[in-house]
Amino acid sequence: MTNLSNTPTTSTLSKDGYMRIMPIADYLGIHHQTVRRYVKQGRMPAPKIVCGVQLFDMTEIKTWLETGQVNASTKKEGV
């Protein structure tokens, strides 16, 4: 059984820096497959790939949430 007491929640996650796909999905309140689909469709900023790990830039995510626009330079890098 998984210990959920140490699982980060949106209230404990940093608003700056980078997040992996599962915490970003929790932060947005959507399923991780929906995040993958949105990135593939160009509907949200793509993650950066660092040493094989996909990381979402929280600054880009916040800008996207505020404006609803995806910067062309952040489209389809990962996922």
N, CA, C and O atoms as a Maestro MAE file, in Angstrom:
{
 s_m_m2io_version
 :::
 2.0.0
}

f_m_ct {
 s_m_title
 :::
 protein
 m_atom[316] {
  # First column is atom index #
  i_m_mmod_type
  r_m_x_coord
  r_m_y_coord
  r_m_z_coord
  i_m_residue_number
  s_m_chain_name
  s_m_pdb_residue_name
  s_m_pdb_atom_name
  i_m_atomic_number
  :::
  1 25 0.840 -1.171 0.000 1 A "MET " " N  " 7
  2 3 0.000 0.000 0.000 1 A "MET " " CA " 6
  3 2 0.888 1.239 0.000 1 A "MET " " C  " 6
  4 15 1.906 1.275 0.690 1 A "MET " " O  " 8
  5 25 0.509 2.239 -0.762 2 A "THR " " N  " 7
  6 3 1.282 3.457 -0.876 2 A "THR " " CA " 6
  7 2 1.031 4.377 0.310 2 A "THR " " C  " 6
  8 15 -0.107 4.548 0.747 2 A "THR " " O  " 8
  9 25 2.100 4.963 0.821 3 A "ASN " " N  " 7
  10 3 1.985 5.933 1.905 3 A "ASN " " CA " 6
  11 2 1.712 7.299 1.284 3 A "ASN " " C  " 6
  12 15 2.610 7.902 0.697 3 A "ASN " " O  " 8
  13 25 0.504 7.782 1.407 4 A "LEU " " N  " 7
  14 3 0.125 9.047 0.789 4 A "LEU " " CA " 6
  15 2 0.436 10.256 1.670 4 A "LEU " " C  " 6
  16 15 0.252 11.393 1.235 4 A "LEU " " O  " 8
  17 25 0.891 10.038 2.871 5 A "SER " " N  " 7
  18 3 1.143 11.168 3.775 5 A "SER " " CA " 6
  19 2 2.287 12.044 3.297 5 A "SER " " C  " 6
  20 15 2.338 13.223 3.648 5 A "SER " " O  " 8
  21 25 3.213 11.499 2.502 6 A "ASN " " N  " 7
  22 3 4.336 12.281 2.004 6 A "ASN " " CA " 6
  23 2 4.137 12.757 0.575 6 A "ASN " " C  " 6
  24 15 5.031 13.378 0.001 6 A "ASN " " O  " 8
  25 25 2.981 12.477 -0.003 7 A "THR " " N  " 7
  26 3 2.704 12.893 -1.362 7 A "THR " " CA " 6
  27 2 2.476 14.398 -1.401 7 A "THR " " C  " 6
  28 15 1.657 14.918 -0.643 7 A "THR " " O  " 8
  29 25 3.208 15.124 -2.297 8 A "PRO " " N  " 7
  30 3 3.014 16.576 -2.351 8 A "PRO " " CA " 6
  31 2 1.617 16.936 -2.831 8 A "PRO " " C  " 6
  32 15 1.034 16.242 -3.664 8 A "PRO " " O  " 8
  33 25 1.096 18.016 -2.299 9 A "THR " " N  " 7
  34 3 -0.193 18.530 -2.744 9 A "THR " " CA " 6
  35 2 0.036 19.888 -3.378 9 A "THR " " C  " 6
  36 15 1.135 20.438 -3.299 9 A "THR " " O  " 8
  37 25 -0.994 20.429 -4.003 10 A "THR " " N  " 7
  38 3 -0.837 21.721 -4.657 10 A "THR " " CA " 6
  39 2 -0.460 22.801 -3.660 10 A "THR " " C  " 6
  40 15 0.217 23.760 -4.031 10 A "THR " " O  " 8
  41 25 -0.870 22.679 -2.422 11 A "SER " " N  " 7
  42 3 -0.536 23.700 -1.436 11 A "SER " " CA " 6
  43 2 0.917 23.614 -0.984 11 A "SER " " C  " 6
  44 15 1.454 24.592 -0.464 11 A "SER " " O  " 8
  45 25 1.579 22.442 -1.175 12 A "THR " " N  " 7
  46 3 2.963 22.294 -0.737 12 A "THR " " CA " 6
  47 2 3.954 22.395 -1.882 12 A "THR " " C  " 6
  48 15 5.161 22.427 -1.640 12 A "THR " " O  " 8
  49 25 3.484 22.446 -3.119 13 A "LEU " " N  " 7
  50 3 4.393 22.501 -4.253 13 A "LEU " " CA " 6
  51 2 4.879 23.914 -4.498 13 A "LEU " " C  " 6
  52 15 4.152 24.886 -4.292 13 A "LEU " " O  " 8
  53 25 6.115 24.010 -4.937 14 A "SER " " N  " 7
  54 3 6.692 25.308 -5.269 14 A "SER " " CA " 6
  55 2 6.003 25.889 -6.492 14 A "SER " " C  " 6
  56 15 5.663 25.164 -7.427 14 A "SER " " O  " 8
  57 25 5.803 27.185 -6.479 15 A "LYS " " N  " 7
  58 3 5.178 27.849 -7.617 15 A "LYS " " CA " 6
  59 2 6.218 28.262 -8.647 15 A "LYS " " C  " 6
  60 15 5.859 28.697 -9.741 15 A "LYS " " O  " 8
  61 25 7.500 28.134 -8.318 16 A "ASP " " N  " 7
  62 3 8.587 28.447 -9.233 16 A "ASP " " CA " 6
  63 2 9.439 27.204 -9.412 16 A "ASP " " C  " 6
  64 15 9.333 26.256 -8.634 16 A "ASP " " O  " 8
  65 25 10.281 27.206 -10.431 17 A "GLY " " N  " 7
  66 3 11.142 26.066 -10.670 17 A "GLY " " CA " 6
  67 2 10.505 25.101 -11.651 17 A "GLY " " C  " 6
  68 15 9.842 25.511 -12.604 17 A "GLY " " O  " 8
  69 25 10.713 23.811 -11.408 18 A "TYR " " N  " 7
  70 3 10.256 22.787 -12.336 18 A "TYR " " CA " 6
  71 2 9.462 21.713 -11.610 18 A "TYR " " C  " 6
  72 15 9.658 21.471 -10.419 18 A "TYR " " O  " 8
  73 25 8.551 21.068 -12.357 19 A "MET " " N  " 7
  74 3 7.752 19.958 -11.821 19 A "MET " " CA " 6
  75 2 7.720 18.832 -12.833 19 A "MET " " C  " 6
  76 15 7.790 19.056 -14.041 19 A "MET " " O  " 8
  77 25 7.612 17.612 -12.319 20 A "ARG " " N  " 7
  78 3 7.419 16.453 -13.182 20 A "ARG " " CA " 6
  79 2 5.940 16.346 -13.540 20 A "ARG " " C  " 6
  80 15 5.122 17.129 -13.057 20 A "ARG " " O  " 8
  81 25 5.599 15.377 -14.386 21 A "ILE " " N  " 7
  82 3 4.248 15.312 -14.952 21 A "ILE " " CA " 6
  83 2 3.157 15.022 -13.920 21 A "ILE " " C  " 6
  84 15 2.087 15.628 -13.987 21 A "ILE " " O  " 8
  85 25 3.391 14.123 -12.976 22 A "MET " " N  " 7
  86 3 2.339 13.794 -12.012 22 A "MET " " CA " 6
  87 2 2.023 14.980 -11.088 22 A "MET " " C  " 6
  88 15 0.848 15.291 -10.891 22 A "MET " " O  " 8
  89 25 3.025 15.643 -10.520 23 A "PRO " " N  " 7
  90 3 2.703 16.817 -9.705 23 A "PRO " " CA " 6
  91 2 2.064 17.949 -10.522 23 A "PRO " " C  " 6
  92 15 1.209 18.670 -10.006 23 A "PRO " " O  " 8
  93 25 2.463 18.111 -11.776 24 A "ILE " " N  " 7
  94 3 1.847 19.172 -12.588 24 A "ILE " " CA " 6
  95 2 0.388 18.828 -12.860 24 A "ILE " " C  " 6
  96 15 -0.465 19.716 -12.871 24 A "ILE " " O  " 8
  97 25 0.091 17.552 -13.080 25 A "ALA " " N  " 7
  98 3 -1.297 17.133 -13.282 25 A "ALA " " CA " 6
  99 2 -2.117 17.400 -12.020 25 A "ALA " " C  " 6
  100 15 -3.243 17.893 -12.097 25 A "ALA " " O  " 8
  101 25 -1.551 17.074 -10.866 26 A "ASP " " N  " 7
  102 3 -2.235 17.355 -9.596 26 A "ASP " " CA " 6
  103 2 -2.425 18.856 -9.412 26 A "ASP " " C  " 6
  104 15 -3.490 19.308 -8.993 26 A "ASP " " O  " 8
  105 25 -1.389 19.623 -9.726 27 A "TYR " " N  " 7
  106 3 -1.443 21.084 -9.609 27 A "TYR " " CA " 6
  107 2 -2.568 21.658 -10.466 27 A "TYR " " C  " 6
  108 15 -3.276 22.573 -10.046 27 A "TYR " " O  " 8
  109 25 -2.728 21.103 -11.685 28 A "LEU " " N  " 7
  110 3 -3.760 21.583 -12.607 28 A "LEU " " CA " 6
  111 2 -5.123 20.950 -12.345 28 A "LEU " " C  " 6
  112 15 -6.138 21.431 -12.848 28 A "LEU " " O  " 8
  113 25 -5.150 19.870 -11.558 29 A "GLY " " N  " 7
  114 3 -6.413 19.192 -11.268 29 A "GLY " " CA " 6
  115 2 -6.913 18.343 -12.406 29 A "GLY " " C  " 6
  116 15 -8.118 18.154 -12.566 29 A "GLY " " O  " 8
  117 25 -5.969 17.815 -13.222 30 A "ILE " " N  " 7
  118 3 -6.329 16.954 -14.350 30 A "ILE " " CA " 6
  119 2 -5.489 15.686 -14.316 30 A "ILE " " C  " 6
  120 15 -4.494 15.615 -13.595 30 A "ILE " " O  " 8
  121 25 -5.883 14.694 -15.088 31 A "HIS " " N  " 7
  122 3 -5.172 13.426 -15.161 31 A "HIS " " CA " 6
  123 2 -3.864 13.614 -15.926 31 A "HIS " " C  " 6
  124 15 -3.783 14.452 -16.825 31 A "HIS " " O  " 8
  125 25 -2.838 12.833 -15.569 32 A "HIS " " N  " 7
  126 3 -1.541 12.981 -16.243 32 A "HIS " " CA " 6
  127 2 -1.624 12.684 -17.738 32 A "HIS " " C  " 6
  128 15 -0.864 13.252 -18.522 32 A "HIS " " O  " 8
  129 25 -2.536 11.802 -18.141 33 A "GLN " " N  " 7
  130 3 -2.688 11.534 -19.578 33 A "GLN " " CA " 6
  131 2 -3.290 12.751 -20.294 33 A "GLN " " C  " 6
  132 15 -3.008 12.976 -21.471 33 A "GLN " " O  " 8
  133 25 -4.107 13.526 -19.598 34 A "THR " " N  " 7
  134 3 -4.650 14.750 -20.173 34 A "THR " " CA " 6
  135 2 -3.528 15.754 -20.384 34 A "THR " " C  " 6
  136 15 -3.506 16.451 -21.398 34 A "THR " " O  " 8
  137 25 -2.597 15.837 -19.440 35 A "VAL " " N  " 7
  138 3 -1.437 16.717 -19.610 35 A "VAL " " CA " 6
  139 2 -0.669 16.306 -20.858 35 A "VAL " " C  " 6
  140 15 -0.321 17.151 -21.682 35 A "VAL " " O  " 8
  141 25 -0.405 15.015 -20.998 36 A "ARG " " N  " 7
  142 3 0.331 14.511 -22.174 36 A "ARG " " CA " 6
  143 2 -0.403 14.860 -23.470 36 A "ARG " " C  " 6
  144 15 0.213 15.278 -24.450 36 A "ARG " " O  " 8
  145 25 -1.714 14.684 -23.461 37 A "ARG " " N  " 7
  146 3 -2.517 14.981 -24.653 37 A "ARG " " CA " 6
  147 2 -2.484 16.472 -24.977 37 A "ARG " " C  " 6
  148 15 -2.335 16.845 -26.140 37 A "ARG " " O  " 8
  149 25 -2.621 17.330 -23.965 38 A "TYR " " N  " 7
  150 3 -2.573 18.781 -24.182 38 A "TYR " " CA " 6
  151 2 -1.233 19.211 -24.768 38 A "TYR " " C  " 6
  152 15 -1.186 20.054 -25.664 38 A "TYR " " O  " 8
  153 25 -0.138 18.631 -24.261 39 A "VAL " " N  " 7
  154 3 1.187 18.969 -24.792 39 A "VAL " " CA " 6
  155 2 1.296 18.510 -26.244 39 A "VAL " " C  " 6
  156 15 1.769 19.254 -27.102 39 A "VAL " " O  " 8
  157 25 0.859 17.295 -26.511 40 A "LYS " " N  " 7
  158 3 0.932 16.752 -27.871 40 A "LYS " " CA " 6
  159 2 0.127 17.597 -28.851 40 A "LYS " " C  " 6
  160 15 0.527 17.768 -30.002 40 A "LYS " " O  " 8
  161 25 -0.998 18.122 -28.399 41 A "GLN " " N  " 7
  162 3 -1.864 18.952 -29.239 41 A "GLN " " CA " 6
  163 2 -1.395 20.407 -29.300 41 A "GLN " " C  " 6
  164 15 -1.959 21.207 -30.046 41 A "GLN " " O  " 8
  165 25 -0.368 20.753 -28.522 42 A "GLY " " N  " 7
  166 3 0.126 22.123 -28.494 42 A "GLY " " CA " 6
  167 2 -0.742 23.057 -27.671 42 A "GLY " " C  " 6
  168 15 -0.666 24.277 -27.821 42 A "GLY " " O  " 8
  169 25 -1.565 22.489 -26.803 43 A "ARG " " N  " 7
  170 3 -2.489 23.296 -25.996 43 A "ARG " " CA " 6
  171 2 -1.883 23.789 -24.693 43 A "ARG " " C  " 6
  172 15 -2.459 24.653 -24.032 43 A "ARG " " O  " 8
  173 25 -0.718 23.247 -24.311 44 A "MET " " N  " 7
  174 3 -0.038 23.718 -23.109 44 A "MET " " CA " 6
  175 2 1.462 23.607 -23.334 44 A "MET " " C  " 6
  176 15 1.898 22.859 -24.208 44 A "MET " " O  " 8
  177 25 2.266 24.343 -22.555 45 A "PRO " " N  " 7
  178 3 3.721 24.302 -22.733 45 A "PRO " " CA " 6
  179 2 4.273 22.896 -22.536 45 A "PRO " " C  " 6
  180 15 3.844 22.159 -21.649 45 A "PRO " " O  " 8
  181 25 5.217 22.551 -23.372 46 A "ALA " " N  " 7
  182 3 5.857 21.239 -23.289 46 A "ALA " " CA " 6
  183 2 6.928 21.241 -22.206 46 A "ALA " " C  " 6
  184 15 7.502 22.284 -21.891 46 A "ALA " " O  " 8
  185 25 7.191 20.071 -21.641 47 A "PRO " " N  " 7
  186 3 8.255 19.997 -20.639 47 A "PRO " " CA " 6
  187 2 9.630 20.052 -21.293 47 A "PRO " " C  " 6
  188 15 9.785 19.749 -22.476 47 A "PRO " " O  " 8
  189 25 10.608 20.439 -20.512 48 A "LYS " " N  " 7
  190 3 12.005 20.351 -20.921 48 A "LYS " " CA " 6
  191 2 12.453 18.939 -20.583 48 A "LYS " " C  " 6
  192 15 11.954 18.341 -19.629 48 A "LYS " " O  " 8
  193 25 13.380 18.407 -21.348 49 A "ILE " " N  " 7
  194 3 13.918 17.088 -21.033 49 A "ILE " " CA " 6
  195 2 15.330 17.277 -20.508 49 A "ILE " " C  " 6
  196 15 16.221 17.740 -21.220 49 A "ILE " " O  " 8
  197 25 15.517 16.907 -19.240 50 A "VAL " " N  " 7
  198 3 16.799 17.052 -18.567 50 A "VAL " " CA " 6
  199 2 17.235 15.675 -18.093 50 A "VAL " " C  " 6
  200 15 16.605 15.089 -17.213 50 A "VAL " " O  " 8
  201 25 18.303 15.160 -18.669 51 A "CYS " " N  " 7
  202 3 18.820 13.824 -18.321 51 A "CYS " " CA " 6
  203 2 17.716 12.769 -18.435 51 A "CYS " " C  " 6
  204 15 17.633 11.862 -17.606 51 A "CYS " " O  " 8
  205 25 16.883 12.888 -19.447 52 A "GLY " " N  " 7
  206 3 15.823 11.924 -19.687 52 A "GLY " " CA " 6
  207 2 14.576 12.127 -18.842 52 A "GLY " " C  " 6
  208 15 13.636 11.337 -18.930 52 A "GLY " " O  " 8
  209 25 14.553 13.169 -18.028 53 A "VAL " " N  " 7
  210 3 13.406 13.449 -17.161 53 A "VAL " " CA " 6
  211 2 12.661 14.654 -17.723 53 A "VAL " " C  " 6
  212 15 13.264 15.687 -18.014 53 A "VAL " " O  " 8
  213 25 11.345 14.514 -17.874 54 A "GLN " " N  " 7
  214 3 10.523 15.606 -18.388 54 A "GLN " " CA " 6
  215 2 10.135 16.533 -17.247 54 A "GLN " " C  " 6
  216 15 9.507 16.110 -16.277 54 A "GLN " " O  " 8
  217 25 10.517 17.814 -17.372 55 A "LEU " " N  " 7
  218 3 10.256 18.798 -16.326 55 A "LEU " " CA " 6
  219 2 9.516 19.992 -16.904 55 A "LEU " " C  " 6
  220 15 9.944 20.577 -17.899 55 A "LEU " " O  " 8
  221 25 8.405 20.351 -16.277 56 A "PHE " " N  " 7
  222 3 7.622 21.509 -16.686 56 A "PHE " " CA " 6
  223 2 8.134 22.736 -15.949 56 A "PHE " " C  " 6
  224 15 8.311 22.706 -14.731 56 A "PHE " " O  " 8
  225 25 8.373 23.819 -16.688 57 A "ASP " " N  " 7
  226 3 8.802 25.088 -16.116 57 A "ASP " " CA " 6
  227 2 7.566 25.779 -15.541 57 A "ASP " " C  " 6
  228 15 6.637 26.110 -16.276 57 A "ASP " " O  " 8
  229 25 7.560 25.994 -14.224 58 A "MET " " N  " 7
  230 3 6.386 26.576 -13.580 58 A "MET " " CA " 6
  231 2 6.116 28.011 -14.025 58 A "MET " " C  " 6
  232 15 4.968 28.456 -14.010 58 A "MET " " O  " 8
  233 25 7.156 28.737 -14.419 59 A "THR " " N  " 7
  234 3 6.949 30.092 -14.933 59 A "THR " " CA " 6
  235 2 6.140 30.030 -16.226 59 A "THR " " C  " 6
  236 15 5.222 30.826 -16.427 59 A "THR " " O  " 8
  237 25 6.481 29.081 -17.104 60 A "GLU " " N  " 7
  238 3 5.735 28.906 -18.353 60 A "GLU " " CA " 6
  239 2 4.307 28.458 -18.073 60 A "GLU " " C  " 6
  240 15 3.371 28.917 -18.729 60 A "GLU " " O  " 8
  241 25 4.136 27.573 -17.112 61 A "ILE " " N  " 7
  242 3 2.797 27.082 -16.773 61 A "ILE " " CA " 6
  243 2 1.939 28.223 -16.229 61 A "ILE " " C  " 6
  244 15 0.781 28.370 -16.619 61 A "ILE " " O  " 8
  245 25 2.507 29.034 -15.324 62 A "LYS " " N  " 7
  246 3 1.749 30.159 -14.773 62 A "LYS " " CA " 6
  247 2 1.367 31.157 -15.867 62 A "LYS " " C  " 6
  248 15 0.242 31.657 -15.889 62 A "LYS " " O  " 8
  249 25 2.298 31.444 -16.770 63 A "THR " " N  " 7
  250 3 2.008 32.359 -17.882 63 A "THR " " CA " 6
  251 2 0.905 31.786 -18.751 63 A "THR " " C  " 6
  252 15 -0.006 32.505 -19.160 63 A "THR " " O  " 8
  253 25 0.985 30.492 -19.037 64 A "TRP " " N  " 7
  254 3 -0.036 29.820 -19.849 64 A "TRP " " CA " 6
  255 2 -1.404 29.887 -19.167 64 A "TRP " " C  " 6
  256 15 -2.414 30.127 -19.828 64 A "TRP " " O  " 8
  257 25 -1.441 29.678 -17.863 65 A "LEU " " N  " 7
  258 3 -2.710 29.733 -17.137 65 A "LEU " " CA " 6
  259 2 -3.300 31.140 -17.148 65 A "LEU " " C  " 6
  260 15 -4.516 31.309 -17.235 65 A "LEU " " O  " 8
  261 25 -2.435 32.145 -17.059 66 A "GLU " " N  " 7
  262 3 -2.905 33.532 -17.044 66 A "GLU " " CA " 6
  263 2 -3.368 34.008 -18.418 66 A "GLU " " C  " 6
  264 15 -4.363 34.725 -18.523 66 A "GLU " " O  " 8
  265 25 -2.654 33.612 -19.470 67 A "THR " " N  " 7
  266 3 -2.946 34.137 -20.808 67 A "THR " " CA " 6
  267 2 -3.715 33.169 -21.694 67 A "THR " " C  " 6
  268 15 -4.419 33.587 -22.614 67 A "THR " " O  " 8
  269 25 -3.581 31.867 -21.416 68 A "GLY " " N  " 7
  270 3 -4.209 30.862 -22.277 68 A "GLY " " CA " 6
  271 2 -3.445 30.649 -23.569 68 A "GLY " " C  " 6
  272 15 -3.909 29.923 -24.448 68 A "GLY " " O  " 8
  273 25 -2.270 31.277 -23.700 69 A "GLN " " N  " 7
  274 3 -1.471 31.183 -24.918 69 A "GLN " " CA " 6
  275 2 -0.221 30.357 -24.654 69 A "GLN " " C  " 6
  276 15 0.390 30.446 -23.589 69 A "GLN " " O  " 8
  277 25 0.146 29.554 -25.646 70 A "VAL " " N  " 7
  278 3 1.369 28.760 -25.556 70 A "VAL " " CA " 6
  279 2 2.415 29.438 -26.430 70 A "VAL " " C  " 6
  280 15 2.191 29.661 -27.620 70 A "VAL " " O  " 8
  281 25 3.558 29.766 -25.834 71 A "ASN " " N  " 7
  282 3 4.669 30.350 -26.564 71 A "ASN " " CA " 6
  283 2 5.184 29.320 -27.574 71 A "ASN " " C  " 6
  284 15 5.334 28.148 -27.229 71 A "ASN " " O  " 8
  285 25 5.451 29.730 -28.785 72 A "ALA " " N  " 7
  286 3 5.910 28.805 -29.834 72 A "ALA " " CA " 6
  287 2 7.172 28.058 -29.431 72 A "ALA " " C  " 6
  288 15 7.362 26.914 -29.845 72 A "ALA " " O  " 8
  289 25 8.033 28.667 -28.639 73 A "SER " " N  " 7
  290 3 9.281 28.018 -28.239 73 A "SER " " CA " 6
  291 2 9.062 26.922 -27.205 73 A "SER " " C  " 6
  292 15 9.973 26.135 -26.949 73 A "SER " " O  " 8
  293 25 7.876 26.849 -26.604 74 A "THR " " N  " 7
  294 3 7.623 25.841 -25.567 74 A "THR " " CA " 6
  295 2 6.774 24.679 -26.070 74 A "THR " " C  " 6
  296 15 6.423 23.795 -25.288 74 A "THR " " O  " 8
  297 25 6.441 24.661 -27.346 75 A "LYS " " N  " 7
  298 3 5.590 23.596 -27.878 75 A "LYS " " CA " 6
  299 2 6.381 22.328 -28.181 75 A "LYS " " C  " 6
  300 15 7.496 22.389 -28.699 75 A "LYS " " O  " 8
  301 25 5.801 21.197 -27.858 76 A "LYS " " N  " 7
  302 3 6.233 19.861 -28.254 76 A "LYS " " CA " 6
  303 2 7.712 19.560 -28.103 76 A "LYS " " C  " 6
  304 15 8.342 19.089 -29.050 76 A "LYS " " O  " 8
  305 25 8.278 19.821 -26.935 77 A "GLU " " N  " 7
  306 3 9.643 19.405 -26.681 77 A "GLU " " CA " 6
  307 2 9.676 18.004 -26.086 77 A "GLU " " C  " 6
  308 15 10.637 17.264 -26.296 77 A "GLU " " O  " 8
  309 25 8.644 17.638 -25.352 78 A "GLY " " N  " 7
  310 3 8.659 16.344 -24.675 78 A "GLY " " CA " 6
  311 2 7.326 15.655 -24.770 78 A "GLY " " C  " 6
  312 15 6.511 15.945 -25.646 78 A "GLY " " O  " 8
  313 25 7.121 14.741 -23.855 79 A "VAL " " N  " 7
  314 3 5.913 13.929 -23.731 79 A "VAL " " CA " 6
  315 2 5.704 13.141 -24.945 79 A "VAL " " C  " 6
  316 15 4.733 12.390 -25.034 79 A "VAL " " O  " 8
  :::
 }
 m_bond[315] {
  # First column is bond index #
  i_m_from
  i_m_to
  i_m_order
  :::
  1 1 2 1
  2 2 3 1
  3 3 4 2
  4 3 5 1
  5 5 6 1
  6 6 7 1
  7 7 8 2
  8 7 9 1
  9 9 10 1
  10 10 11 1
  11 11 12 2
  12 11 13 1
  13 13 14 1
  14 14 15 1
  15 15 16 2
  16 15 17 1
  17 17 18 1
  18 18 19 1
  19 19 20 2
  20 19 21 1
  21 21 22 1
  22 22 23 1
  23 23 24 2
  24 23 25 1
  25 25 26 1
  26 26 27 1
  27 27 28 2
  28 27 29 1
  29 29 30 1
  30 30 31 1
  31 31 32 2
  32 31 33 1
  33 33 34 1
  34 34 35 1
  35 35 36 2
  36 35 37 1
  37 37 38 1
  38 38 39 1
  39 39 40 2
  40 39 41 1
  41 41 42 1
  42 42 43 1
  43 43 44 2
  44 43 45 1
  45 45 46 1
  46 46 47 1
  47 47 48 2
  48 47 49 1
  49 49 50 1
  50 50 51 1
  51 51 52 2
  52 51 53 1
  53 53 54 1
  54 54 55 1
  55 55 56 2
  56 55 57 1
  57 57 58 1
  58 58 59 1
  59 59 60 2
  60 59 61 1
  61 61 62 1
  62 62 63 1
  63 63 64 2
  64 63 65 1
  65 65 66 1
  66 66 67 1
  67 67 68 2
  68 67 69 1
  69 69 70 1
  70 70 71 1
  71 71 72 2
  72 71 73 1
  73 73 74 1
  74 74 75 1
  75 75 76 2
  76 75 77 1
  77 77 78 1
  78 78 79 1
  79 79 80 2
  80 79 81 1
  81 81 82 1
  82 82 83 1
  83 83 84 2
  84 83 85 1
  85 85 86 1
  86 86 87 1
  87 87 88 2
  88 87 89 1
  89 89 90 1
  90 90 91 1
  91 91 92 2
  92 91 93 1
  93 93 94 1
  94 94 95 1
  95 95 96 2
  96 95 97 1
  97 97 98 1
  98 98 99 1
  99 99 100 2
  100 99 101 1
  101 101 102 1
  102 102 103 1
  103 103 104 2
  104 103 105 1
  105 105 106 1
  106 106 107 1
  107 107 108 2
  108 107 109 1
  109 109 110 1
  110 110 111 1
  111 111 112 2
  112 111 113 1
  113 113 114 1
  114 114 115 1
  115 115 116 2
  116 115 117 1
  117 117 118 1
  118 118 119 1
  119 119 120 2
  120 119 121 1
  121 121 122 1
  122 122 123 1
  123 123 124 2
  124 123 125 1
  125 125 126 1
  126 126 127 1
  127 127 128 2
  128 127 129 1
  129 129 130 1
  130 130 131 1
  131 131 132 2
  132 131 133 1
  133 133 134 1
  134 134 135 1
  135 135 136 2
  136 135 137 1
  137 137 138 1
  138 138 139 1
  139 139 140 2
  140 139 141 1
  141 141 142 1
  142 142 143 1
  143 143 144 2
  144 143 145 1
  145 145 146 1
  146 146 147 1
  147 147 148 2
  148 147 149 1
  149 149 150 1
  150 150 151 1
  151 151 152 2
  152 151 153 1
  153 153 154 1
  154 154 155 1
  155 155 156 2
  156 155 157 1
  157 157 158 1
  158 158 159 1
  159 159 160 2
  160 159 161 1
  161 161 162 1
  162 162 163 1
  163 163 164 2
  164 163 165 1
  165 165 166 1
  166 166 167 1
  167 167 168 2
  168 167 169 1
  169 169 170 1
  170 170 171 1
  171 171 172 2
  172 171 173 1
  173 173 174 1
  174 174 175 1
  175 175 176 2
  176 175 177 1
  177 177 178 1
  178 178 179 1
  179 179 180 2
  180 179 181 1
  181 181 182 1
  182 182 183 1
  183 183 184 2
  184 183 185 1
  185 185 186 1
  186 186 187 1
  187 187 188 2
  188 187 189 1
  189 189 190 1
  190 190 191 1
  191 191 192 2
  192 191 193 1
  193 193 194 1
  194 194 195 1
  195 195 196 2
  196 195 197 1
  197 197 198 1
  198 198 199 1
  199 199 200 2
  200 199 201 1
  201 201 202 1
  202 202 203 1
  203 203 204 2
  204 203 205 1
  205 205 206 1
  206 206 207 1
  207 207 208 2
  208 207 209 1
  209 209 210 1
  210 210 211 1
  211 211 212 2
  212 211 213 1
  213 213 214 1
  214 214 215 1
  215 215 216 2
  216 215 217 1
  217 217 218 1
  218 218 219 1
  219 219 220 2
  220 219 221 1
  221 221 222 1
  222 222 223 1
  223 223 224 2
  224 223 225 1
  225 225 226 1
  226 226 227 1
  227 227 228 2
  228 227 229 1
  229 229 230 1
  230 230 231 1
  231 231 232 2
  232 231 233 1
  233 233 234 1
  234 234 235 1
  235 235 236 2
  236 235 237 1
  237 237 238 1
  238 238 239 1
  239 239 240 2
  240 239 241 1
  241 241 242 1
  242 242 243 1
  243 243 244 2
  244 243 245 1
  245 245 246 1
  246 246 247 1
  247 247 248 2
  248 247 249 1
  249 249 250 1
  250 250 251 1
  251 251 252 2
  252 251 253 1
  253 253 254 1
  254 254 255 1
  255 255 256 2
  256 255 257 1
  257 257 258 1
  258 258 259 1
  259 259 260 2
  260 259 261 1
  261 261 262 1
  262 262 263 1
  263 263 264 2
  264 263 265 1
  265 265 266 1
  266 266 267 1
  267 267 268 2
  268 267 269 1
  269 269 270 1
  270 270 271 1
  271 271 272 2
  272 271 273 1
  273 273 274 1
  274 274 275 1
  275 275 276 2
  276 275 277 1
  277 277 278 1
  278 278 279 1
  279 279 280 2
  280 279 281 1
  281 281 282 1
  282 282 283 1
  283 283 284 2
  284 283 285 1
  285 285 286 1
  286 286 287 1
  287 287 288 2
  288 287 289 1
  289 289 290 1
  290 290 291 1
  291 291 292 2
  292 291 293 1
  293 293 294 1
  294 294 295 1
  295 295 296 2
  296 295 297 1
  297 297 298 1
  298 298 299 1
  299 299 300 2
  300 299 301 1
  301 301 302 1
  302 302 303 1
  303 303 304 2
  304 303 305 1
  305 305 306 1
  306 306 307 1
  307 307 308 2
  308 307 309 1
  309 309 310 1
  310 310 311 1
  311 311 312 2
  312 311 313 1
  313 313 314 1
  314 314 315 1
  315 315 316 2
  :::
 }
}
